[in-house]
């Protein structure tokens, strides 16, 4: 099933779960000092950026299928 044919509700669900995951990761990132465990801090930040990037790509592809078809001008 093509992303472009998804119902808008699926995109809302993806962003809701993705937003929750990013919130948890950023809370972890902000609550812990990088000096204590730099690997966990880095992974928390990079993970949140990757999730947001993936959701943006999926949304971009979904919206790409919603463009108006070209009109035949003569």
Phi, psi and omega in degrees: 000126182288143179300326183294341181262004180293149171287148183299337179297327178294322177294320178298316179297316178301314181291327178295310179293320178296319177297321177296316178297317179295320178299317178296315180296317180289328174297316176298317181297316184282334183275344183248134177287140182295334180292332182290309180213087184296332181293315180295319178298316180295315180295324178296315181291311181297321178299318179293321178294319180295319179297313179296322177296316179296318179295324178294318179296315179298317179294320178299315179295320180296315181290335177298330178279353182262000180298149176293138177294149180295142179267149181271103180261129178236000000 
